[in-house]
Amino acid sequence: MIGLNFTPLNISEIIFIIYLVLLDILAIIYLAFNFYNNVNKVTMNISNSNFINYNNEFNNLMFEINATKQVYNDYIKELKYIQNIELERERLASIEILRRTVDAKDTYTRGHSDRVSKYCVLIGEKLGLSKHELQILKIGGLFHDIGKIGIPDSILLKPSKLTDNEYAQIKQHPSIGGHILENSNIFEDIIPIVLYHHERFDGLGYPYKLSGENIPLIARIAAIADSFDAMTSSRSYRKELPLNIVRLELEKCSGKQFDPNILKIFLNILDNEFEKIQIIKNYK
């Protein structure tokens, strides 16, 4: 049998071999680390590219959605604006029809109601009321006596003094007016003027004997405007009263028939801005 002969390695050879092995291990580690870094960079670049593309697509989609939403909102606003114009047109047409109905009943009513309307607005402006409230006063003043449609002509147009029974029928016109308007949404806001403009601050008015601030503000304003025009206008049974007599009568009724604070404002207009009163007073 042929034997194998091994020559023992000396220390320097062993150290050299170990050195070579370590170099190989280090080389493998270095290559592996570089490979990992390169793969990671490529993966990140691909991921970032996809994210950027996705982000751009998402932003474009959101832009289109917002643009469409804005167009839709603009369309809805325009539609509501047109609808409001149509509703207001119908409302004004209904008001005009009702005005003509009232005028046909009593030729005196139109001039009186127009002036009451203007006096109401004048007082409301001094009270600092909103545009909406002033509009209510304007229309409410025009129709405060609408209930007189239900009063017989023999009473409404009587040239002489009314009997107690006839006056009792006249006093029903606020309730009649409220009943006429109660089912109409477009006149809902003015019903308090129609119903309560003959209530008194002291509770002795009609038809419900309300008192003080239980009477709606717009009705307390209309009460003063209505009474002032009635006293300063000629009727079939009497001529208009002198302004100084009217003023004394108003002062006499402060806190009784009229709200004293509102009356004070009206008297201030009467004293300091009489030209405005005169313009309205001359309106026929």
QUILINTA-V567074 format. One record per residue. RES is the residue in three letters. PHI is phi in whole degrees, -180 to 180 (* if undefined). NEAR is the number of other ideal C-beta (glycine too) atoms within 10 Angstrom. D_LAST is the distance of its C-alpha to the last C-alpha in Angstrom with 2 decimals. Layout:
BEGIN
res={RES;RES}
phi={PHI;PHI}
near={NEAR;NEAR}
d_last={D_LAST;D_LAST}
END
This chain:
BEGIN
res={MET;ILE;GLY;LEU;ASN;PHE;THR;PRO;LEU;ASN;ILE;SER;GLU;ILE;ILE;PHE;ILE;ILE;TYR;LEU;VAL;LEU;LEU;ASP;ILE;LEU;ALA;ILE;ILE;TYR;LEU;ALA;PHE;ASN;PHE;TYR;ASN;ASN;VAL;ASN;LYS;VAL;THR;MET;ASN;ILE;SER;ASN;SER;ASN;PHE;ILE;ASN;TYR;ASN;ASN;GLU;PHE;ASN;ASN;LEU;MET;PHE;GLU;ILE;ASN;ALA;THR;LYS;GLN;VAL;TYR;ASN;ASP;TYR;ILE;LYS;GLU;LEU;LYS;TYR;ILE;GLN;ASN;ILE;GLU;LEU;GLU;ARG;GLU;ARG;LEU;ALA;SER;ILE;GLU;ILE;LEU;ARG;ARG;THR;VAL;ASP;ALA;LYS;ASP;THR;TYR;THR;ARG;GLY;HIS;SER;ASP;ARG;VAL;SER;LYS;TYR;CYS;VAL;LEU;ILE;GLY;GLU;LYS;LEU;GLY;LEU;SER;LYS;HIS;GLU;LEU;GLN;ILE;LEU;LYS;ILE;GLY;GLY;LEU;PHE;HIS;ASP;ILE;GLY;LYS;ILE;GLY;ILE;PRO;ASP;SER;ILE;LEU;LEU;LYS;PRO;SER;LYS;LEU;THR;ASP;ASN;GLU;TYR;ALA;GLN;ILE;LYS;GLN;HIS;PRO;SER;ILE;GLY;GLY;HIS;ILE;LEU;GLU;ASN;SER;ASN;ILE;PHE;GLU;ASP;ILE;ILE;PRO;ILE;VAL;LEU;TYR;HIS;HIS;GLU;ARG;PHE;ASP;GLY;LEU;GLY;TYR;PRO;TYR;LYS;LEU;SER;GLY;GLU;ASN;ILE;PRO;LEU;ILE;ALA;ARG;ILE;ALA;ALA;ILE;ALA;ASP;SER;PHE;ASP;ALA;MET;THR;SER;SER;ARG;SER;TYR;ARG;LYS;GLU;LEU;PRO;LEU;ASN;ILE;VAL;ARG;LEU;GLU;LEU;GLU;LYS;CYS;SER;GLY;LYS;GLN;PHE;ASP;PRO;ASN;ILE;LEU;LYS;ILE;PHE;LEU;ASN;ILE;LEU;ASP;ASN;GLU;PHE;GLU;LYS;ILE;GLN;ILE;ILE;LYS;ASN;TYR;LYS}
phi={*;-83;-87;-100;-108;-108;-94;-57;-85;-87;-61;-67;-70;-62;-62;-64;-62;-60;-61;-64;-63;-62;-63;-62;-63;-63;-65;-63;-62;-63;-63;-64;-64;-64;-62;-63;-63;-65;-62;-64;-63;-62;-63;-65;-63;-64;-63;-62;-63;-65;-64;-64;-63;-64;-64;-65;-63;-64;-63;-64;-63;-64;-62;-65;-63;-64;-65;-65;-61;-66;-62;-64;-62;-63;-65;-63;-61;-64;-64;-64;-62;-65;-63;-64;-63;-65;-64;-67;-64;-65;-64;-65;-65;-65;-62;-67;-61;-67;-60;-67;-64;-66;-61;-66;-78;-146;-64;-73;-60;-61;-60;-62;-66;-62;-69;-60;-58;-69;-64;-59;-64;-59;-67;-60;-63;-67;-82;76;-72;-72;-61;-63;-67;-66;-66;-63;-62;-62;-73;-61;-63;-66;-118;-62;-104;-60;-64;-69;-59;-88;-95;-58;-58;-61;-94;-63;-105;-64;-79;-110;-63;-79;-77;-60;-67;-66;-66;-62;-71;-59;-68;-85;-64;-63;-66;-62;-62;-61;-66;-63;-95;-62;-98;-108;-64;-72;-111;-57;-69;-94;-56;-57;-67;-62;-76;-116;-72;-108;-74;-112;-62;-89;88;-102;-88;-143;-93;-113;54;-73;-139;51;-79;-69;-82;-54;-53;-64;-75;-67;-67;-63;-61;-70;-62;-65;-67;-62;-68;-61;-76;-99;-117;-80;-116;-64;-105;-165;-87;-63;-85;-60;-61;-67;-69;-62;-63;-62;-66;-64;-62;-61;-96;-64;80;-107;-82;-117;-63;-63;-70;-69;-62;-60;-65;-66;-65;-66;-63;-60;-82;-109;-135;-63;-61;-69;-63;-64;-61;-68;-60;-84;-75;-111}
near={2;4;4;4;5;5;5;6;11;8;7;8;10;11;11;11;11;10;10;10;10;10;10;10;10;10;10;10;10;10;10;10;10;10;10;10;10;10;10;10;10;10;10;10;10;10;10;10;10;10;10;10;10;10;10;10;10;10;10;10;10;10;10;10;10;10;10;10;10;10;10;10;10;10;10;10;10;10;10;10;10;10;10;10;10;10;12;11;10;11;15;12;10;13;16;10;9;20;18;11;12;19;14;11;18;17;9;17;21;16;14;18;23;17;24;30;24;22;26;29;21;21;24;26;14;15;14;7;19;9;8;9;17;18;15;21;30;15;22;27;29;23;24;30;24;25;23;20;18;16;20;10;9;8;16;20;13;15;7;7;9;14;11;6;9;16;11;12;16;17;14;16;22;25;16;18;26;19;15;19;19;12;8;13;8;16;22;12;16;26;20;20;31;26;24;24;28;20;26;20;24;14;14;11;21;17;17;15;12;19;14;13;10;12;22;18;16;24;24;25;31;28;28;24;28;23;21;26;24;15;18;17;17;10;12;9;10;10;8;15;16;11;16;8;12;18;16;12;14;19;13;11;18;16;13;12;20;24;22;12;11;21;23;12;18;21;15;11;16;16;10;9;12;12;7;15;20;11;11;19;18;8;12;8}
d_last={151.28;149.84;148.15;145.02;145.38;142.33;142.50;140.81;137.81;137.99;135.24;133.83;133.43;131.67;129.23;128.58;127.83;125.41;123.71;123.25;121.80;119.32;118.25;117.66;115.58;113.51;113.04;111.88;109.42;108.07;107.64;105.97;103.55;102.62;102.15;99.83;97.75;97.47;96.45;93.84;92.38;92.15;90.49;87.95;87.16;86.63;84.49;82.40;81.91;80.76;78.44;76.92;76.49;75.02;72.72;71.50;70.89;69.02;66.82;66.06;65.21;62.88;61.18;60.59;59.31;56.87;55.70;55.15;53.38;51.03;50.26;49.61;47.32;45.37;45.07;43.84;41.22;40.01;39.99;37.98;35.49;35.07;34.83;32.13;30.09;30.60;29.74;26.51;25.67;26.48;24.50;21.29;22.05;22.54;19.28;17.42;19.58;18.82;15.04;15.46;17.89;15.63;12.84;15.75;16.82;13.90;10.78;9.41;10.42;8.20;4.98;7.97;10.11;8.27;8.17;11.68;12.77;12.15;13.83;16.58;17.32;17.46;19.96;21.78;22.40;23.97;26.08;27.35;26.45;27.37;25.23;25.92;24.80;21.56;20.94;21.72;19.25;16.48;17.35;18.37;15.09;13.47;16.29;17.36;16.85;18.34;21.32;19.58;20.54;23.96;23.23;24.27;21.76;23.96;23.12;19.56;18.43;21.08;20.10;22.92;24.21;25.25;28.95;30.45;30.95;27.40;26.13;28.68;27.19;23.63;25.26;26.44;23.11;23.72;27.13;25.94;23.37;26.17;28.47;26.17;25.94;29.42;31.22;28.82;29.88;26.70;24.72;27.63;26.30;23.08;24.99;25.73;22.06;21.74;25.08;25.21;21.88;23.26;26.65;27.74;29.73;32.52;32.83;31.73;28.56;28.27;29.20;31.95;32.36;32.32;32.76;32.65;32.65;33.37;29.61;28.41;26.89;23.64;23.29;24.09;21.34;18.78;20.15;19.29;15.75;15.19;16.94;15.34;11.75;13.38;15.19;12.58;10.18;11.52;13.35;15.60;18.54;17.51;15.42;13.97;17.02;18.29;18.04;21.86;22.09;19.63;21.75;24.92;23.78;23.03;26.43;28.11;27.03;28.16;30.75;30.12;26.72;25.71;27.65;28.92;29.06;25.50;24.30;26.45;24.74;21.25;22.64;24.22;20.95;19.61;22.81;23.44;20.27;17.78;16.30;14.98;13.47;11.98;10.38;8.73;8.08;6.23;3.81;0.00}
END
